[in-house]
Amino acid sequence: MKKTVIYLGLALVAFTNVSMASNHKPLAKENYFEFSTFYRTPLTVAVGKGDIEIVKKFIEYGADVNQKSEDDMTPLMIAARYNRVEIMKILLANGARPNDKNERGFTALKYAQLSNATDAIAILKELK
């Protein structure tokens, strides 16, 4: 009788370990980071950061002020979105087209309105 109880106890412990192991989620082997897949041009990065001198340099070296990055925004759209008025003036003086639309149908004015960039809205409405 004692042997039967001991065998049943060992069997219970063994089955418990097996069932817990099978319900356990495996640990991640590595930590990883997910990076954005959007390609941004150097000019759009400089506009987003608000670095006026770098924007001037890129334009001086021939950067296209109307080139859309993969997030489908022109440098003027980004400047309008973040209310970067001085950069907007530089872009417009160098041929940026304020009425260009992206795939969503948004213009630089629409991005300025969405982010409530009042100075950018005023400049873009003057152009109409």
Secondary structure as GFF3:
##gff-version 3
##sequence-region A 1 128
A	DSSP	alpha_helix	2	23	.	.	.	ID=ss1
A	DSSP	alpha_helix	42	49	.	.	.	ID=ss2
A	DSSP	alpha_helix	52	60	.	.	.	ID=ss3
A	DSSP	alpha_helix	75	81	.	.	.	ID=ss4
A	DSSP	alpha_helix	85	93	.	.	.	ID=ss5
A	DSSP	alpha_helix	108	114	.	.	.	ID=ss6
A	DSSP	alpha_helix	118	126	.	.	.	ID=ss7
###
